Amino acid sequence: MTERSTPWTRAIARALKDQAFKSRLMADPVATLKGAGVAVPDGLAIKVVENTANEVHMVLPDYPAADQLSDAELERVAAGRYQPCSGRDSGCGGIAP
């Protein structure tokens, strides 16, 4: 994995290689992710979906609203680089560089 590897990205990579892990991830995402070292906040529901040749999923962020973003931030969100802030991040704005 790269130096930007996180437990989340490692779980995704593992699901692509390990069918048993993928099946568990799709059936019980929270428990499977926690078991893989991903910090999942209590009360957070996670839904795992899989793109296919005939079906692609578009995920829209819930925050911030598009009318609250600068044009540069909106481009980052559209490019898939939106990252919600944790309570430890001060002023991160939820947008990855």
Biopython code that builds the backbone (N, CA, C, O; Angstrom):
import numpy as np
from Bio.PDB.StructureBuilder import StructureBuilder

atoms = [
    (1, "MET", "N", (0.837, -1.178, 0.000)),
    (1, "MET", "CA", (0.000, 0.000, 0.000)),
    (1, "MET", "C", (0.886, 1.248, 0.000)),
    (1, "MET", "O", (2.070, 1.189, 0.333)),
    (2, "THR", "N", (0.298, 2.352, -0.373)),
    (2, "THR", "CA", (1.047, 3.600, -0.422)),
    (2, "THR", "C", (1.138, 4.221, 0.961)),
    (2, "THR", "O", (0.523, 3.741, 1.913)),
    (3, "GLU", "N", (1.909, 5.290, 1.058)),
    (3, "GLU", "CA", (2.031, 5.963, 2.349)),
    (3, "GLU", "C", (0.734, 6.645, 2.754)),
    (3, "GLU", "O", (0.582, 7.002, 3.922)),
    (4, "ARG", "N", (-0.213, 6.842, 1.828)),
    (4, "ARG", "CA", (-1.504, 7.445, 2.150)),
    (4, "ARG", "C", (-2.532, 6.378, 2.514)),
    (4, "ARG", "O", (-3.715, 6.678, 2.675)),
    (5, "SER", "N", (-2.088, 5.160, 2.641)),
    (5, "SER", "CA", (-2.968, 4.061, 2.992)),
    (5, "SER", "C", (-3.564, 4.273, 4.377)),
    (5, "SER", "O", (-2.879, 4.696, 5.308)),
    (6, "THR", "N", (-4.844, 3.972, 4.494)),
    (6, "THR", "CA", (-5.547, 4.080, 5.766)),
    (6, "THR", "C", (-6.258, 2.758, 6.014)),
    (6, "THR", "O", (-6.379, 1.945, 5.098)),
    (7, "PRO", "N", (-6.729, 2.528, 7.229)),
    (7, "PRO", "CA", (-7.506, 1.304, 7.456)),
    (7, "PRO", "C", (-8.688, 1.200, 6.486)),
    (7, "PRO", "O", (-9.024, 0.107, 6.029)),
    (8, "TRP", "N", (-9.317, 2.337, 6.173)),
    (8, "TRP", "CA", (-10.463, 2.355, 5.246)),
    (8, "TRP", "C", (-10.034, 1.878, 3.855)),
    (8, "TRP", "O", (-10.683, 1.008, 3.275)),
    (9, "THR", "N", (-8.943, 2.442, 3.313)),
    (9, "THR", "CA", (-8.501, 2.049, 1.965)),
    (9, "THR", "C", (-7.979, 0.623, 1.955)),
    (9, "THR", "O", (-8.138, -0.087, 0.962)),
    (10, "ARG", "N", (-7.356, 0.195, 3.053)),
    (10, "ARG", "CA", (-6.897, -1.201, 3.126)),
    (10, "ARG", "C", (-8.087, -2.167, 3.133)),
    (10, "ARG", "O", (-8.014, -3.249, 2.551)),
    (11, "ALA", "N", (-9.178, -1.776, 3.791)),
    (11, "ALA", "CA", (-10.381, -2.628, 3.807)),
    (11, "ALA", "C", (-10.964, -2.740, 2.399)),
    (11, "ALA", "O", (-11.392, -3.818, 1.988)),
    (12, "ILE", "N", (-10.981, -1.640, 1.666)),
    (12, "ILE", "CA", (-11.484, -1.677, 0.289)),
    (12, "ILE", "C", (-10.600, -2.580, -0.567)),
    (12, "ILE", "O", (-11.105, -3.414, -1.319)),
    (13, "ALA", "N", (-9.292, -2.416, -0.455)),
    (13, "ALA", "CA", (-8.370, -3.251, -1.232)),
    (13, "ALA", "C", (-8.536, -4.721, -0.876)),
    (13, "ALA", "O", (-8.506, -5.582, -1.755)),
    (14, "ARG", "N", (-8.711, -5.010, 0.403)),
    (14, "ARG", "CA", (-8.895, -6.400, 0.824)),
    (14, "ARG", "C", (-10.187, -6.981, 0.255)),
    (14, "ARG", "O", (-10.223, -8.143, -0.150)),
    (15, "ALA", "N", (-11.238, -6.179, 0.225)),
    (15, "ALA", "CA", (-12.513, -6.654, -0.324)),
    (15, "ALA", "C", (-12.386, -6.999, -1.803)),
    (15, "ALA", "O", (-13.080, -7.889, -2.295)),
    (16, "LEU", "N", (-11.510, -6.305, -2.509)),
    (16, "LEU", "CA", (-11.310, -6.590, -3.930)),
    (16, "LEU", "C", (-10.549, -7.892, -4.160)),
    (16, "LEU", "O", (-10.646, -8.492, -5.231)),
    (17, "LYS", "N", (-9.790, -8.326, -3.154)),
    (17, "LYS", "CA", (-8.966, -9.529, -3.294)),
    (17, "LYS", "C", (-9.529, -10.741, -2.571)),
    (17, "LYS", "O", (-9.252, -11.874, -2.963)),
    (18, "ASP", "N", (-10.307, -10.527, -1.534)),
    (18, "ASP", "CA", (-10.743, -11.598, -0.627)),
    (18, "ASP", "C", (-12.267, -11.686, -0.628)),
    (18, "ASP", "O", (-12.942, -10.878, 0.010)),
    (19, "GLN", "N", (-12.802, -12.667, -1.343)),
    (19, "GLN", "CA", (-14.252, -12.796, -1.497)),
    (19, "GLN", "C", (-14.967, -13.021, -0.161)),
    (19, "GLN", "O", (-16.067, -12.507, 0.040)),
    (20, "ALA", "N", (-14.368, -13.769, 0.735)),
    (20, "ALA", "CA", (-14.993, -14.011, 2.041)),
    (20, "ALA", "C", (-15.092, -12.699, 2.830)),
    (20, "ALA", "O", (-16.118, -12.421, 3.450)),
    (21, "PHE", "N", (-14.025, -11.898, 2.805)),
    (21, "PHE", "CA", (-14.046, -10.602, 3.490)),
    (21, "PHE", "C", (-15.104, -9.692, 2.855)),
    (21, "PHE", "O", (-15.853, -9.017, 3.560)),
    (22, "LYS", "N", (-15.158, -9.680, 1.539)),
    (22, "LYS", "CA", (-16.143, -8.864, 0.824)),
    (22, "LYS", "C", (-17.562, -9.264, 1.217)),
    (22, "LYS", "O", (-18.412, -8.400, 1.436)),
    (23, "SER", "N", (-17.817, -10.543, 1.304)),
    (23, "SER", "CA", (-19.152, -11.023, 1.692)),
    (23, "SER", "C", (-19.508, -10.563, 3.102)),
    (23, "SER", "O", (-20.632, -10.126, 3.354)),
    (24, "ARG", "N", (-18.543, -10.663, 4.023)),
    (24, "ARG", "CA", (-18.782, -10.184, 5.395)),
    (24, "ARG", "C", (-18.997, -8.674, 5.417)),
    (24, "ARG", "O", (-19.865, -8.174, 6.132)),
    (25, "LEU", "N", (-18.200, -7.952, 4.629)),
    (25, "LEU", "CA", (-18.311, -6.499, 4.566)),
    (25, "LEU", "C", (-19.694, -6.076, 4.066)),
    (25, "LEU", "O", (-20.280, -5.127, 4.588)),
    (26, "MET", "N", (-20.204, -6.764, 3.075)),
    (26, "MET", "CA", (-21.513, -6.414, 2.529)),
    (26, "MET", "C", (-22.643, -6.813, 3.483)),
    (26, "MET", "O", (-23.674, -6.143, 3.543)),
    (27, "ALA", "N", (-22.448, -7.894, 4.221)),
    (27, "ALA", "CA", (-23.488, -8.374, 5.137)),
    (27, "ALA", "C", (-23.513, -7.595, 6.451)),
    (27, "ALA", "O", (-24.586, -7.324, 6.990)),
    (28, "ASP", "N", (-22.342, -7.235, 6.968)),
    (28, "ASP", "CA", (-22.252, -6.540, 8.257)),
    (28, "ASP", "C", (-21.081, -5.557, 8.200)),
    (28, "ASP", "O", (-20.015, -5.822, 8.756)),
    (29, "PRO", "N", (-21.285, -4.415, 7.521)),
    (29, "PRO", "CA", (-20.177, -3.488, 7.306)),
    (29, "PRO", "C", (-19.529, -2.966, 8.579)),
    (29, "PRO", "O", (-18.302, -2.913, 8.661)),
    (30, "VAL", "N", (-20.309, -2.584, 9.557)),
    (30, "VAL", "CA", (-19.740, -1.972, 10.767)),
    (30, "VAL", "C", (-18.831, -2.957, 11.489)),
    (30, "VAL", "O", (-17.685, -2.628, 11.794)),
    (31, "ALA", "N", (-19.316, -4.140, 11.764)),
    (31, "ALA", "CA", (-18.507, -5.127, 12.483)),
    (31, "ALA", "C", (-17.269, -5.519, 11.689)),
    (31, "ALA", "O", (-16.186, -5.666, 12.255)),
    (32, "THR", "N", (-17.423, -5.689, 10.385)),
    (32, "THR", "CA", (-16.295, -6.093, 9.548)),
    (32, "THR", "C", (-15.239, -5.000, 9.496)),
    (32, "THR", "O", (-14.044, -5.280, 9.594)),
    (33, "LEU", "N", (-15.677, -3.751, 9.343)),
    (33, "LEU", "CA", (-14.721, -2.643, 9.314)),
    (33, "LEU", "C", (-14.022, -2.484, 10.649)),
    (33, "LEU", "O", (-12.808, -2.285, 10.692)),
    (34, "LYS", "N", (-14.773, -2.568, 11.745)),
    (34, "LYS", "CA", (-14.150, -2.475, 13.063)),
    (34, "LYS", "C", (-13.109, -3.581, 13.224)),
    (34, "LYS", "O", (-12.021, -3.340, 13.748)),
    (35, "GLY", "N", (-13.442, -4.797, 12.773)),
    (35, "GLY", "CA", (-12.505, -5.911, 12.857)),
    (35, "GLY", "C", (-11.261, -5.708, 12.013)),
    (35, "GLY", "O", (-10.218, -6.308, 12.276)),
    (36, "ALA", "N", (-11.373, -4.847, 10.983)),
    (36, "ALA", "CA", (-10.235, -4.559, 10.109)),
    (36, "ALA", "C", (-9.466, -3.319, 10.560)),
    (36, "ALA", "O", (-8.563, -2.852, 9.866)),
    (37, "GLY", "N", (-9.833, -2.787, 11.736)),
    (37, "GLY", "CA", (-9.089, -1.661, 12.283)),
    (37, "GLY", "C", (-9.609, -0.288, 11.904)),
    (37, "GLY", "O", (-8.948, 0.718, 12.162)),
    (38, "VAL", "N", (-10.793, -0.233, 11.292)),
    (38, "VAL", "CA", (-11.379, 1.060, 10.943)),
    (38, "VAL", "C", (-12.146, 1.585, 12.152)),
    (38, "VAL", "O", (-12.956, 0.867, 12.738)),
    (39, "ALA", "N", (-11.892, 2.835, 12.522)),
    (39, "ALA", "CA", (-12.604, 3.456, 13.639)),
    (39, "ALA", "C", (-13.983, 3.875, 13.147)),
    (39, "ALA", "O", (-14.119, 4.854, 12.415)),
    (40, "VAL", "N", (-14.999, 3.129, 13.553)),
    (40, "VAL", "CA", (-16.376, 3.434, 13.161)),
    (40, "VAL", "C", (-17.088, 3.996, 14.387)),
    (40, "VAL", "O", (-17.249, 3.293, 15.385)),
    (41, "PRO", "N", (-17.517, 5.258, 14.320)),
    (41, "PRO", "CA", (-18.200, 5.855, 15.469)),
    (41, "PRO", "C", (-19.476, 5.102, 15.825)),
    (41, "PRO", "O", (-20.183, 4.612, 14.945)),
    (42, "ASP", "N", (-19.765, 5.015, 17.116)),
    (42, "ASP", "CA", (-21.010, 4.377, 17.555)),
    (42, "ASP", "C", (-22.194, 5.089, 16.929)),
    (42, "ASP", "O", (-22.223, 6.317, 16.847)),
    (43, "GLY", "N", (-23.163, 4.315, 16.492)),
    (43, "GLY", "CA", (-24.378, 4.870, 15.918)),
    (43, "GLY", "C", (-24.286, 5.176, 14.438)),
    (43, "GLY", "O", (-25.291, 5.552, 13.833)),
    (44, "LEU", "N", (-23.108, 5.029, 13.827)),
    (44, "LEU", "CA", (-22.961, 5.291, 12.401)),
    (44, "LEU", "C", (-23.381, 4.057, 11.609)),
    (44, "LEU", "O", (-22.856, 2.966, 11.830)),
    (45, "ALA", "N", (-24.316, 4.227, 10.697)),
    (45, "ALA", "CA", (-24.724, 3.148, 9.807)),
    (45, "ALA", "C", (-23.905, 3.248, 8.524)),
    (45, "ALA", "O", (-23.687, 4.342, 8.003)),
    (46, "ILE", "N", (-23.459, 2.118, 8.025)),
    (46, "ILE", "CA", (-22.678, 2.080, 6.790)),
    (46, "ILE", "C", (-23.367, 1.128, 5.828)),
    (46, "ILE", "O", (-23.714, 0.006, 6.195)),
    (47, "LYS", "N", (-23.559, 1.570, 4.617)),
    (47, "LYS", "CA", (-24.155, 0.740, 3.575)),
    (47, "LYS", "C", (-23.098, 0.502, 2.510)),
    (47, "LYS", "O", (-22.533, 1.454, 1.972)),
    (48, "VAL", "N", (-22.830, -0.745, 2.205)),
    (48, "VAL", "CA", (-21.853, -1.091, 1.180)),
    (48, "VAL", "C", (-22.617, -1.489, -0.075)),
    (48, "VAL", "O", (-23.498, -2.348, -0.043)),
    (49, "VAL", "N", (-22.260, -0.849, -1.174)),
    (49, "VAL", "CA", (-22.843, -1.181, -2.478)),
    (49, "VAL", "C", (-21.696, -1.445, -3.435)),
    (49, "VAL", "O", (-20.572, -0.997, -3.209)),
    (50, "GLU", "N", (-21.977, -2.160, -4.482)),
    (50, "GLU", "CA", (-20.934, -2.517, -5.433)),
    (50, "GLU", "C", (-21.362, -2.090, -6.830)),
    (50, "GLU", "O", (-22.464, -2.411, -7.275)),
    (51, "ASN", "N", (-20.489, -1.367, -7.514)),
    (51, "ASN", "CA", (-20.750, -1.034, -8.904)),
    (51, "ASN", "C", (-20.609, -2.291, -9.749)),
    (51, "ASN", "O", (-19.810, -3.174, -9.439)),
    (52, "THR", "N", (-21.390, -2.362, -10.813)),
    (52, "THR", "CA", (-21.305, -3.467, -11.769)),
    (52, "THR", "C", (-21.202, -2.870, -13.169)),
    (52, "THR", "O", (-21.194, -1.649, -13.328)),
    (53, "ALA", "N", (-21.125, -3.717, -14.167)),
    (53, "ALA", "CA", (-21.077, -3.236, -15.549)),
    (53, "ALA", "C", (-22.363, -2.504, -15.917)),
    (53, "ALA", "O", (-22.354, -1.638, -16.792)),
    (54, "ASN", "N", (-23.478, -2.847, -15.252)),
    (54, "ASN", "CA", (-24.772, -2.272, -15.607)),
    (54, "ASN", "C", (-25.340, -1.317, -14.570)),
    (54, "ASN", "O", (-26.422, -0.764, -14.766)),
    (55, "GLU", "N", (-24.623, -1.117, -13.467)),
    (55, "GLU", "CA", (-25.134, -0.249, -12.410)),
    (55, "GLU", "C", (-23.972, 0.451, -11.712)),
    (55, "GLU", "O", (-23.025, -0.186, -11.251)),
    (56, "VAL", "N", (-24.069, 1.765, -11.645)),
    (56, "VAL", "CA", (-23.054, 2.577, -10.981)),
    (56, "VAL", "C", (-23.753, 3.426, -9.944)),
    (56, "VAL", "O", (-24.836, 3.954, -10.196)),
    (57, "HIS", "N", (-23.146, 3.562, -8.780)),
    (57, "HIS", "CA", (-23.726, 4.332, -7.679)),
    (57, "HIS", "C", (-23.051, 5.693, -7.574)),
    (57, "HIS", "O", (-21.825, 5.789, -7.614)),
    (58, "MET", "N", (-23.843, 6.728, -7.442)),
    (58, "MET", "CA", (-23.342, 8.076, -7.217)),
    (58, "MET", "C", (-23.667, 8.431, -5.774)),
    (58, "MET", "O", (-24.822, 8.364, -5.354)),
    (59, "VAL", "N", (-22.646, 8.807, -5.021)),
    (59, "VAL", "CA", (-22.844, 9.149, -3.613)),
    (59, "VAL", "C", (-22.703, 10.659, -3.459)),
    (59, "VAL", "O", (-21.673, 11.239, -3.803)),
    (60, "LEU", "N", (-23.739, 11.276, -2.943)),
    (60, "LEU", "CA", (-23.725, 12.712, -2.714)),
    (60, "LEU", "C", (-23.437, 12.981, -1.245)),
    (60, "LEU", "O", (-24.051, 12.369, -0.372)),
    (61, "PRO", "N", (-22.509, 13.889, -0.964)),
    (61, "PRO", "CA", (-22.215, 14.199, 0.439)),
    (61, "PRO", "C", (-23.382, 14.933, 1.077)),
    (61, "PRO", "O", (-24.094, 15.677, 0.404)),
    (62, "ASP", "N", (-23.579, 14.728, 2.365)),
    (62, "ASP", "CA", (-24.676, 15.388, 3.059)),
    (62, "ASP", "C", (-24.295, 16.758, 3.567)),
    (62, "ASP", "O", (-25.176, 17.552, 3.895)),
    (63, "TYR", "N", (-23.021, 17.061, 3.643)),
    (63, "TYR", "CA", (-22.575, 18.339, 4.167)),
    (63, "TYR", "C", (-21.220, 18.657, 3.596)),
    (63, "TYR", "O", (-20.437, 17.725, 3.408)),
    (64, "PRO", "N", (-20.892, 19.831, 3.318)),
    (64, "PRO", "CA", (-21.729, 21.017, 3.351)),
    (64, "PRO", "C", (-22.579, 21.110, 2.094)),
    (64, "PRO", "O", (-22.267, 20.490, 1.078)),
    (65, "ALA", "N", (-23.629, 21.868, 2.164)),
    (65, "ALA", "CA", (-24.505, 22.059, 1.018)),
    (65, "ALA", "C", (-23.721, 22.757, -0.093)),
    (65, "ALA", "O", (-22.844, 23.578, 0.176)),
    (66, "ALA", "N", (-24.042, 22.424, -1.329)),
    (66, "ALA", "CA", (-23.315, 22.963, -2.467)),
    (66, "ALA", "C", (-23.300, 24.488, -2.465)),
    (66, "ALA", "O", (-22.321, 25.088, -2.910)),
    (67, "ASP", "N", (-24.352, 25.125, -1.980)),
    (67, "ASP", "CA", (-24.387, 26.591, -1.994)),
    (67, "ASP", "C", (-23.504, 27.192, -0.904)),
    (67, "ASP", "O", (-23.371, 28.414, -0.831)),
    (68, "GLN", "N", (-22.902, 26.364, -0.062)),
    (68, "GLN", "CA", (-22.004, 26.843, 0.982)),
    (68, "GLN", "C", (-20.539, 26.618, 0.620)),
    (68, "GLN", "O", (-19.648, 26.971, 1.393)),
    (69, "LEU", "N", (-20.284, 26.034, -0.548)),
    (69, "LEU", "CA", (-18.914, 25.737, -0.964)),
    (69, "LEU", "C", (-18.407, 26.768, -1.962)),
    (69, "LEU", "O", (-19.169, 27.309, -2.763)),
    (70, "SER", "N", (-17.102, 27.030, -1.895)),
    (70, "SER", "CA", (-16.479, 27.842, -2.939)),
    (70, "SER", "C", (-16.408, 26.983, -4.198)),
    (70, "SER", "O", (-16.604, 25.769, -4.130)),
    (71, "ASP", "N", (-16.133, 27.594, -5.336)),
    (71, "ASP", "CA", (-16.006, 26.832, -6.576)),
    (71, "ASP", "C", (-14.899, 25.784, -6.475)),
    (71, "ASP", "O", (-15.060, 24.666, -6.964)),
    (72, "ALA", "N", (-13.771, 26.139, -5.842)),
    (72, "ALA", "CA", (-12.660, 25.192, -5.693)),
    (72, "ALA", "C", (-13.061, 24.019, -4.815)),
    (72, "ALA", "O", (-12.744, 22.872, -5.132)),
    (73, "GLU", "N", (-13.760, 24.292, -3.708)),
    (73, "GLU", "CA", (-14.215, 23.218, -2.815)),
    (73, "GLU", "C", (-15.225, 22.326, -3.523)),
    (73, "GLU", "O", (-15.190, 21.105, -3.377)),
    (74, "LEU", "N", (-16.122, 22.935, -4.290)),
    (74, "LEU", "CA", (-17.124, 22.160, -5.021)),
    (74, "LEU", "C", (-16.460, 21.228, -6.033)),
    (74, "LEU", "O", (-16.906, 20.095, -6.215)),
    (75, "GLU", "N", (-15.398, 21.695, -6.692)),
    (75, "GLU", "CA", (-14.664, 20.841, -7.628)),
    (75, "GLU", "C", (-14.026, 19.665, -6.909)),
    (75, "GLU", "O", (-14.010, 18.552, -7.436)),
    (76, "ARG", "N", (-13.497, 19.899, -5.704)),
    (76, "ARG", "CA", (-12.897, 18.805, -4.930)),
    (76, "ARG", "C", (-13.947, 17.785, -4.522)),
    (76, "ARG", "O", (-13.693, 16.582, -4.576)),
    (77, "VAL", "N", (-15.118, 18.248, -4.117)),
    (77, "VAL", "CA", (-16.199, 17.332, -3.755)),
    (77, "VAL", "C", (-16.584, 16.493, -4.967)),
    (77, "VAL", "O", (-16.735, 15.276, -4.861)),
    (78, "ALA", "N", (-16.741, 17.141, -6.113)),
    (78, "ALA", "CA", (-17.133, 16.439, -7.331)),
    (78, "ALA", "C", (-16.076, 15.440, -7.773)),
    (78, "ALA", "O", (-16.396, 14.454, -8.437)),
    (79, "ALA", "N", (-14.822, 15.681, -7.414)),
    (79, "ALA", "CA", (-13.733, 14.775, -7.778)),
    (79, "ALA", "C", (-13.566, 13.643, -6.771)),
    (79, "ALA", "O", (-12.660, 12.821, -6.910)),
    (80, "GLY", "N", (-14.434, 13.592, -5.751)),
    (80, "GLY", "CA", (-14.359, 12.507, -4.782)),
    (80, "GLY", "C", (-13.367, 12.731, -3.674)),
    (80, "GLY", "O", (-12.972, 11.778, -3.002)),
    (81, "ARG", "N", (-12.950, 13.968, -3.460)),
    (81, "ARG", "CA", (-11.953, 14.232, -2.426)),
    (81, "ARG", "C", (-12.569, 14.897, -1.205)),
    (81, "ARG", "O", (-11.870, 15.577, -0.453)),
    (82, "TYR", "N", (-13.871, 14.711, -0.998)),
    (82, "TYR", "CA", (-14.527, 15.236, 0.198)),
    (82, "TYR", "C", (-14.260, 14.300, 1.356)),
    (82, "TYR", "O", (-14.455, 13.091, 1.227)),
    (83, "GLN", "N", (-13.816, 14.832, 2.494)),
    (83, "GLN", "CA", (-13.584, 14.040, 3.694)),
    (83, "GLN", "C", (-14.199, 14.761, 4.871)),
    (83, "GLN", "O", (-13.765, 15.861, 5.213)),
    (84, "PRO", "N", (-15.206, 14.166, 5.502)),
    (84, "PRO", "CA", (-15.794, 14.838, 6.661)),
    (84, "PRO", "C", (-14.768, 14.994, 7.766)),
    (84, "PRO", "O", (-13.896, 14.143, 7.943)),
    (85, "CYS", "N", (-14.874, 16.076, 8.504)),
    (85, "CYS", "CA", (-13.946, 16.353, 9.606)),
    (85, "CYS", "C", (-14.302, 15.515, 10.815)),
    (85, "CYS", "O", (-15.470, 15.224, 11.070)),
    (86, "SER", "N", (-13.288, 15.138, 11.544)),
    (86, "SER", "CA", (-13.538, 14.523, 12.839)),
    (86, "SER", "C", (-13.479, 15.612, 13.876)),
    (86, "SER", "O", (-13.062, 16.728, 13.567)),
    (87, "GLY", "N", (-13.876, 15.331, 15.080)),
    (87, "GLY", "CA", (-13.851, 16.313, 16.142)),
    (87, "GLY", "C", (-12.454, 16.819, 16.463)),
    (87, "GLY", "O", (-12.302, 17.890, 17.051)),
    (88, "ARG", "N", (-11.432, 16.058, 16.083)),
    (88, "ARG", "CA", (-10.046, 16.451, 16.360)),
    (88, "ARG", "C", (-9.515, 17.448, 15.330)),
    (88, "ARG", "O", (-8.553, 18.166, 15.606)),
    (89, "ASP", "N", (-10.135, 17.501, 14.139)),
    (89, "ASP", "CA", (-9.640, 18.374, 13.089)),
    (89, "ASP", "C", (-10.164, 19.779, 13.300)),
    (89, "ASP", "O", (-11.376, 19.996, 13.330)),
    (90, "SER", "N", (-9.268, 20.727, 13.447)),
    (90, "SER", "CA", (-9.729, 22.099, 13.643)),
    (90, "SER", "C", (-9.672, 22.830, 12.316)),
    (90, "SER", "O", (-8.603, 23.024, 11.737)),
    (91, "GLY", "N", (-10.834, 23.226, 11.851)),
    (91, "GLY", "CA", (-10.909, 24.028, 10.651)),
    (91, "GLY", "C", (-10.540, 23.314, 9.375)),
    (91, "GLY", "O", (-10.098, 23.963, 8.427)),
    (92, "CYS", "N", (-10.701, 22.003, 9.309)),
    (92, "CYS", "CA", (-10.291, 21.288, 8.096)),
    (92, "CYS", "C", (-11.254, 21.545, 6.948)),
    (92, "CYS", "O", (-10.863, 21.396, 5.790)),
    (93, "GLY", "N", (-12.480, 21.920, 7.218)),
    (93, "GLY", "CA", (-13.419, 22.237, 6.156)),
    (93, "GLY", "C", (-13.966, 21.027, 5.434)),
    (93, "GLY", "O", (-14.829, 21.163, 4.567)),
    (94, "GLY", "N", (-13.475, 19.836, 5.778)),
    (94, "GLY", "CA", (-14.013, 18.634, 5.157)),
    (94, "GLY", "C", (-13.529, 18.373, 3.742)),
    (94, "GLY", "O", (-13.988, 17.430, 3.098)),
    (95, "ILE", "N", (-12.609, 19.194, 3.247)),
    (95, "ILE", "CA", (-12.162, 19.037, 1.878)),
    (95, "ILE", "C", (-10.699, 18.616, 1.888)),
    (95, "ILE", "O", (-9.840, 19.307, 2.438)),
    (96, "ALA", "N", (-10.435, 17.479, 1.274)),
    (96, "ALA", "CA", (-9.065, 16.992, 1.203)),
    (96, "ALA", "C", (-8.308, 17.777, 0.141)),
    (96, "ALA", "O", (-8.912, 18.211, -0.840)),
    (97, "PRO", "N", (-7.017, 17.969, 0.306)),
    (97, "PRO", "CA", (-6.239, 18.726, -0.680)),
    (97, "PRO", "C", (-6.146, 17.984, -1.998)),
    (97, "PRO", "O", (-5.527, 18.477, -2.941)),
]
sb = StructureBuilder()
sb.init_structure("model")
sb.init_model(0)
sb.init_chain("A")
sb.init_seg("    ")
for serial, (resi, resn, name, xyz) in enumerate(atoms, 1):
    if name == "N":
        sb.init_residue(resn, " ", resi, " ")
    sb.init_atom(name, np.array(xyz, "f"), 0.0, 1.0, " ", f" {name:<3s}", serial, name[0])
structure = sb.get_structure()
